[in-house]
Amino acid sequence: MTPTPEDLARRLREAREAAGLRQEDAARHLGLSRPSVAQIELGNRTVTGLELAELARLYGRDVRDFLAAEFDPSQTVLALFRTASKEIGDEALEAFRSCLYLARELASLESLLGVDRSQIGAPAYAVDPPRTHWQAIEQGVHVAEEERRRLGLGGRPLWEAAEFLEEQGIRTAMLDLPDEVSGLALMERGLSPSIVVNQEHHQLRRRFSWVHEYAHVLLDRSRRGTISLTSRRDDLAEVRANSFAASFLMPEEGVRSHLADLGRGPASRERFEIFDESETVSAEVRPEPGARGVGLYEIVLLAHHFQVSRTAAIYRLFNLRVLSQAERDELLAKEKAGQGNQIEDLLDIPRRDHHVAREGFRLRFLGLAMEAYRREKITRAKLFELGKLVDYGRETLEAVLASAGLDEDA
């Protein structure tokens, strides 16, 4: 049943209140006076389609929510964003709102074009919330191992993290976010899970962030969204996600196998005793002379193999007890002094470019928008609006339309 004007007015007021906004905030966003917004919420003034779309974006809603037969006035993920923005500044709120709006627009385009993603999807792991840091770390390691086993990855490196996530039914994007934000996961009802990472961060940090946010999708599905802030790295959910990312990107099986391929045996003497319910048989293996310890050049090769930072590789080996604390600190000092970069250059290992950004999302989003326009599912004005969301200006899109034979004057 179509809502009455009175229903729509009430829903707009409830949505504004759920988002923690005042009438003054809505008026400023629309370029209206506060009394005008008050009249809209009282049902005394008709809201235009454009105003409704702008209010939906401001409140973190799908515009269709206001026109549906049922309306849930409960808080949306925007409330989470508002809480985070208090820690890092109000300017972050618009970036978060853009992430949610982009996820909704992508879902809308896929729906218009009949793109069915229901047959793919990452599982949700039923794990109790951790009570200690140690428990959070153990859970992260365990789920990483289980997920690799489910996917049949073994000890192999994960080459393209973002493409991997897309294969799991997760929408991915890179946007300009405040430096304190490494990424966020959106898991709101009615939307496929979406992961956004900070495109201003270094390529290797973004790679870690993709997998960190994937942990939230697997382990925190009941939440509508998560935001990863540097100020919250001590939170148990963040500790668990970091543990998952390190283990998933550098699986123990793969790390030890790679070190063995480099001629590195066990870090210390290994002894086993086999008991057959009666007697024991012992076996002991000693490393070859000079085979103990891991050098910085091996850290360079290990980091390159798994496509992680050298610092992350050092800490991973320390957590696997391949390195002692003294060895870890020595390697970290050498890395800080720039010796890792020197070895990388001498070995002709390509330096990972800070500015290399994945264009797949922007191109796919624009491709969907262009196809929707070609099928007359959206207007030309809507196409330009969607293009602007992913930094394609009107002039560029007009040239593309002309080249594709979709120009209005053609």
C-alpha positions as CSV (number, residue, x, y, z in Angstrom):
1,M,0.0,0.0,0.0
2,T,1.4,3.4,-1.0
3,P,2.0,5.6,2.1
4,T,-0.2,8.6,2.5
5,P,1.3,12.2,2.6
6,E,0.9,12.0,6.4
7,D,2.8,8.7,6.5
8,L,5.6,10.1,4.4
9,A,5.9,13.2,6.6
10,R,6.1,11.1,9.8
11,R,8.7,8.8,8.2
12,L,10.9,11.7,7.3
13,R,10.8,13.0,10.8
14,E,11.5,9.6,12.3
15,A,14.4,9.0,9.9
16,R,15.9,12.4,10.8
17,E,15.6,11.7,14.5
18,A,17.1,8.2,14.1
19,A,20.0,9.8,12.3
20,G,20.6,12.2,15.2
21,L,20.0,15.3,13.1
22,R,18.1,18.5,13.8
23,Q,15.7,20.2,11.5
24,E,18.4,22.8,11.0
25,D,20.7,20.2,9.7
26,A,18.2,19.0,7.1
27,A,17.3,22.6,6.1
28,R,21.0,23.4,5.6
29,H,21.5,20.3,3.4
30,L,18.4,21.2,1.3
31,G,19.1,24.9,1.1
32,L,15.8,25.6,2.8
33,S,14.7,27.4,5.9
34,R,14.0,25.4,9.1
35,P,10.3,26.3,9.0
36,S,10.1,24.8,5.5
37,V,11.5,21.5,6.8
38,A,9.1,21.7,9.8
39,Q,6.2,22.1,7.3
40,I,7.4,19.0,5.4
41,E,7.5,16.9,8.5
42,L,4.0,18.1,9.5
43,G,2.6,17.2,6.1
44,N,1.7,20.8,5.3
45,R,4.2,21.0,2.5
46,T,4.8,18.5,-0.3
47,V,8.4,17.2,-0.5
48,T,9.7,17.1,-4.1
49,G,11.4,14.0,-5.6
50,L,14.8,15.7,-5.5
51,E,14.3,16.8,-1.9
52,L,13.3,13.3,-1.0
53,A,16.4,11.8,-2.6
54,E,18.6,14.3,-0.8
55,L,17.0,13.6,2.5
56,A,17.4,9.9,2.0
57,R,21.1,10.4,1.4
58,L,21.4,12.7,4.4
59,Y,19.7,10.1,6.7
60,G,21.6,7.2,5.3
61,R,18.4,5.6,3.8
62,D,17.3,4.1,0.6
63,V,14.8,6.5,-0.9
64,R,12.5,3.5,-1.5
65,D,12.3,3.0,2.3
66,F,10.1,6.1,2.5
67,L,7.7,4.7,-0.1
68,A,7.5,1.1,1.0
69,A,4.5,-0.5,2.6
70,E,6.4,-0.9,5.9
71,F,8.9,1.5,7.4
72,D,11.4,0.7,10.2
73,P,12.4,3.9,12.0
74,S,15.2,2.2,13.9
75,Q,18.7,3.6,13.6
76,T,20.7,2.8,10.4
77,V,24.4,2.3,10.0
78,L,24.6,6.1,9.8
79,A,24.4,6.2,13.6
80,L,27.7,4.2,13.7
81,F,29.2,6.7,11.3
82,R,28.1,9.6,13.5
83,T,29.8,8.0,16.5
84,A,33.0,7.6,14.7
85,S,32.9,11.1,13.3
86,K,33.0,12.5,16.8
87,E,36.5,10.9,17.2
88,I,38.0,12.1,14.0
89,G,36.0,15.2,13.1
90,D,32.6,16.0,11.5
91,E,34.2,16.3,8.0
92,A,34.5,12.5,8.1
93,L,30.7,12.0,8.2
94,E,30.3,13.1,4.6
95,A,32.9,10.6,3.5
96,F,31.0,7.8,5.4
97,R,27.7,8.9,4.0
98,S,29.1,8.8,0.5
99,C,30.2,5.2,1.1
100,L,26.7,4.2,2.1
101,Y,25.2,6.1,-0.8
102,L,27.5,4.5,-3.3
103,A,26.7,1.1,-2.0
104,R,23.0,1.7,-2.4
105,E,23.4,3.1,-5.9
106,L,25.4,0.1,-6.9
107,A,22.8,-2.2,-5.5
108,S,20.1,-0.3,-7.4
109,L,22.0,-0.5,-10.7
110,E,22.4,-4.2,-10.3
111,S,18.7,-4.6,-9.5
112,L,17.7,-2.6,-12.6
113,L,19.9,-4.7,-14.8
114,G,18.9,-8.0,-13.3
115,V,22.4,-8.8,-12.0
116,D,21.9,-11.7,-9.5
117,R,24.6,-12.1,-6.9
118,S,22.5,-14.3,-4.6
119,Q,24.4,-17.5,-5.6
120,I,27.6,-16.2,-4.2
121,G,28.4,-15.1,-0.7
122,A,30.9,-15.3,2.1
123,P,29.8,-17.4,5.2
124,A,29.1,-16.1,8.6
125,Y,31.2,-17.7,11.4
126,A,29.3,-18.2,14.7
127,V,31.9,-17.2,17.2
128,D,31.3,-15.8,20.6
129,P,32.6,-12.3,21.2
130,P,36.2,-12.5,22.6
131,R,36.7,-11.6,26.2
132,T,40.5,-11.1,26.2
133,H,43.1,-10.1,23.7
134,W,44.5,-13.6,23.7
135,Q,41.1,-15.1,22.9
136,A,40.6,-12.5,20.1
137,I,44.0,-13.5,18.5
138,E,43.2,-17.2,18.8
139,Q,39.8,-16.7,17.1
140,G,41.3,-14.7,14.3
141,V,43.9,-17.4,13.6
142,H,41.4,-20.2,13.8
143,V,38.9,-18.6,11.5
144,A,41.6,-17.7,9.0
145,E,42.7,-21.3,8.9
146,E,39.1,-22.5,8.5
147,E,38.4,-20.0,5.7
148,R,41.5,-21.0,3.8
149,R,40.6,-24.6,4.2
150,R,37.0,-23.9,2.9
151,L,38.4,-22.0,-0.1
152,G,41.1,-24.6,-0.8
153,L,43.9,-22.1,-0.7
154,G,46.4,-24.2,1.2
155,G,49.5,-22.2,1.9
156,R,49.4,-20.2,-1.4
157,P,49.6,-16.4,-1.4
158,L,46.4,-14.4,-2.0
159,W,47.4,-12.6,-5.1
160,E,44.5,-10.1,-5.7
161,A,42.7,-9.3,-2.5
162,A,40.0,-7.1,-3.9
163,E,39.2,-9.5,-6.8
164,F,39.0,-12.3,-4.3
165,L,36.4,-10.4,-2.2
166,E,34.3,-9.8,-5.3
167,E,34.3,-13.5,-6.0
168,Q,32.9,-14.0,-2.5
169,G,30.0,-11.7,-3.3
170,I,31.4,-8.7,-1.6
171,R,31.3,-5.3,-3.3
172,T,34.5,-3.5,-3.0
173,A,35.5,0.2,-3.4
174,M,38.3,2.6,-2.7
175,L,37.5,6.1,-1.6
176,D,39.1,9.1,0.0
177,L,38.7,8.6,3.7
178,P,40.3,10.4,6.7
179,D,43.8,9.1,7.3
180,E,42.7,7.6,10.7
181,V,40.3,5.3,8.8
182,S,41.8,2.3,7.1
183,G,38.5,0.9,6.0
184,L,34.9,0.0,6.7
185,A,32.5,-2.8,6.2
186,L,28.8,-2.2,5.4
187,M,26.5,-5.1,6.2
188,E,23.1,-3.4,6.3
189,R,19.9,-5.4,5.6
190,G,19.0,-5.5,1.9
191,L,22.5,-4.9,0.7
192,S,25.2,-7.3,-0.2
193,P,28.2,-6.8,2.1
194,S,30.4,-4.0,1.0
195,I,34.0,-3.2,1.9
196,V,35.6,0.2,1.4
197,V,39.3,1.0,2.0
198,N,41.2,4.2,2.1
199,Q,42.7,4.8,-1.4
200,E,45.2,7.3,0.1
201,H,46.9,4.6,2.0
202,H,49.9,2.6,0.7
203,Q,49.1,-0.3,-1.6
204,L,50.3,-2.9,0.9
205,R,48.3,-1.3,3.7
206,R,45.2,-1.3,1.5
207,R,45.8,-5.0,0.9
208,F,45.9,-5.7,4.6
209,S,42.7,-3.6,5.1
210,W,40.8,-5.6,2.5
211,V,41.4,-8.7,4.4
212,H,40.9,-7.0,7.8
213,E,37.5,-5.9,6.8
214,Y,36.7,-9.3,5.3
215,A,37.2,-10.6,8.9
216,H,34.4,-8.3,10.1
217,V,32.1,-9.6,7.3
218,L,32.8,-13.2,8.4
219,L,32.7,-12.6,12.2
220,D,30.6,-9.5,12.8
221,R,27.7,-10.0,10.4
222,S,25.1,-9.2,13.0
223,R,26.4,-5.6,13.1
224,R,25.2,-3.3,10.4
225,G,28.7,-1.9,9.8
226,T,32.2,-1.5,11.2
227,I,34.7,1.2,11.0
228,S,38.4,0.5,11.5
229,L,40.1,3.5,13.2
230,T,43.7,3.7,14.4
231,S,42.4,4.9,17.7
232,R,40.4,1.7,18.2
233,R,43.2,-0.8,17.3
234,D,43.0,-2.1,20.9
235,D,39.3,-3.1,20.7
236,L,38.9,-6.8,20.8
237,A,37.0,-7.0,17.5
238,E,39.9,-5.1,15.8
239,V,42.5,-7.3,17.4
240,R,40.6,-10.3,16.1
241,A,40.4,-8.8,12.6
242,N,44.1,-8.0,12.6
243,S,45.0,-11.5,13.7
244,F,42.8,-12.9,10.9
245,A,44.3,-10.7,8.3
246,A,47.9,-11.6,9.3
247,S,47.1,-15.3,9.3
248,F,45.1,-15.3,6.1
249,L,47.7,-13.3,4.1
250,M,50.6,-15.3,5.6
251,P,49.4,-18.8,6.4
252,E,51.7,-20.7,8.7
253,E,51.9,-23.6,6.2
254,G,52.9,-21.3,3.4
255,V,55.4,-19.3,5.5
256,R,57.2,-22.4,6.8
257,S,57.3,-24.0,3.3
258,H,58.7,-20.8,1.7
259,L,61.4,-20.6,4.4
260,A,62.2,-24.2,3.8
261,D,62.5,-23.5,0.0
262,L,65.1,-20.8,1.0
263,G,67.1,-23.4,2.8
264,R,66.0,-22.4,6.3
265,G,65.3,-25.3,8.6
266,P,63.6,-25.2,12.0
267,A,64.6,-22.4,14.3
268,S,65.7,-24.9,16.9
269,R,66.1,-28.6,17.6
270,E,62.9,-30.6,17.0
271,R,62.2,-33.7,19.0
272,F,59.3,-36.1,18.6
273,E,58.2,-39.1,20.7
274,I,55.8,-41.7,19.1
275,F,53.9,-43.8,21.7
276,D,52.2,-47.0,20.6
277,E,50.4,-47.7,23.8
278,S,53.3,-49.7,25.1
279,E,56.7,-48.1,24.3
280,T,58.0,-44.9,22.8
281,V,60.2,-44.3,19.8
282,S,62.1,-41.0,19.8
283,A,63.4,-39.0,16.9
284,E,65.3,-35.8,16.8
285,V,66.4,-33.5,14.0
286,R,69.0,-30.8,14.3
287,P,69.3,-27.9,11.9
288,E,72.3,-27.9,9.6
289,P,75.2,-25.7,10.9
290,G,74.5,-22.1,10.0
291,A,70.9,-22.8,9.1
292,R,69.3,-21.1,12.1
293,G,68.1,-17.6,12.0
294,V,66.4,-15.5,9.3
295,G,68.2,-12.7,7.6
296,L,66.7,-9.5,6.3
297,Y,67.1,-10.6,2.7
298,E,64.8,-13.5,3.4
299,I,62.3,-11.2,5.0
300,V,62.4,-9.2,1.7
301,L,61.7,-12.4,-0.3
302,L,59.0,-13.6,2.1
303,A,57.2,-10.2,2.0
304,H,57.4,-10.1,-1.8
305,H,56.0,-13.6,-2.1
306,F,53.0,-13.0,0.1
307,Q,52.6,-9.3,-0.9
308,V,52.8,-7.9,2.5
309,S,55.0,-5.3,4.2
310,R,58.4,-6.4,5.5
311,T,57.4,-5.2,9.0
312,A,54.2,-7.4,8.8
313,A,56.4,-10.4,7.7
314,I,58.8,-9.8,10.7
315,Y,56.0,-9.8,13.2
316,R,54.3,-12.8,11.6
317,L,57.6,-14.8,12.0
318,F,57.9,-13.7,15.5
319,N,54.3,-14.8,16.3
320,L,55.1,-18.2,14.7
321,R,58.1,-18.4,17.0
322,V,60.5,-18.5,14.1
323,L,62.1,-15.4,15.5
324,S,63.1,-14.6,19.0
325,Q,62.3,-11.2,20.4
326,A,65.9,-10.1,20.0
327,E,66.0,-11.3,16.4
328,R,62.7,-9.5,15.8
329,D,64.0,-6.2,17.2
330,E,67.2,-6.5,15.2
331,L,65.4,-7.0,12.0
332,L,63.0,-4.2,12.7
333,A,65.9,-1.8,13.4
334,K,67.5,-2.8,10.0
335,E,64.2,-2.3,8.2
336,K,63.8,1.1,9.8
337,A,67.3,2.1,8.7
338,G,66.3,1.4,5.1
339,Q,68.2,-1.8,4.5
340,G,65.1,-3.6,3.3
341,N,64.7,-1.1,0.5
342,Q,68.4,-1.4,-0.4
343,I,68.1,-5.2,-0.7
344,E,64.9,-4.9,-2.7
345,D,66.7,-2.6,-5.2
346,L,69.7,-4.9,-5.4
347,L,67.5,-7.8,-6.2
348,D,65.5,-5.9,-8.8
349,I,62.3,-6.5,-7.0
350,P,59.7,-3.9,-8.2
351,R,58.9,-1.4,-5.5
352,R,55.2,-1.3,-4.7
353,D,53.9,2.1,-5.8
354,H,52.0,4.0,-3.1
355,H,49.8,5.6,-5.7
356,V,48.8,2.5,-7.7
357,A,45.0,2.3,-7.2
358,R,42.7,-0.4,-8.4
359,E,40.3,1.0,-11.1
360,G,38.1,-2.1,-11.2
361,F,35.3,-0.8,-9.0
362,R,35.1,2.6,-10.7
363,L,35.0,1.0,-14.2
364,R,32.4,-1.6,-13.2
365,F,30.2,1.0,-11.6
366,L,30.4,3.2,-14.6
367,G,29.8,0.3,-16.9
368,L,26.6,-0.6,-15.1
369,A,25.5,3.0,-15.2
370,M,26.1,3.2,-18.9
371,E,24.2,0.0,-19.6
372,A,21.3,1.2,-17.5
373,Y,21.3,4.4,-19.5
374,R,21.4,2.4,-22.8
375,R,18.4,0.4,-21.7
376,E,16.6,3.6,-20.7
377,K,16.5,2.4,-17.1
378,I,18.0,5.7,-15.9
379,T,18.0,9.2,-17.3
380,R,20.9,11.1,-18.8
381,A,20.9,13.4,-15.7
382,K,21.1,10.3,-13.4
383,L,24.0,8.9,-15.4
384,F,25.9,12.2,-14.9
385,E,25.1,12.1,-11.2
386,L,26.4,8.5,-10.9
387,G,29.5,9.3,-12.9
388,K,30.3,12.1,-10.5
389,L,30.2,9.7,-7.6
390,V,33.2,7.9,-9.0
391,D,35.0,11.0,-10.3
392,Y,33.9,10.9,-13.9
393,G,32.9,14.4,-15.0
394,R,30.1,15.4,-17.3
395,E,32.5,16.3,-20.1
396,T,34.2,12.9,-20.0
397,L,30.9,11.1,-20.0
398,E,29.5,13.1,-22.9
399,A,32.6,12.1,-24.9
400,V,32.2,8.5,-23.9
401,L,28.5,8.6,-24.9
402,A,29.4,10.1,-28.3
403,S,32.1,7.5,-28.9
404,A,29.7,4.7,-28.0
405,G,26.9,6.1,-30.3
406,L,24.7,6.9,-27.3
407,D,24.7,10.6,-27.8
408,E,21.2,12.2,-27.7
409,D,22.0,14.1,-30.9
410,A,23.3,11.0,-32.8
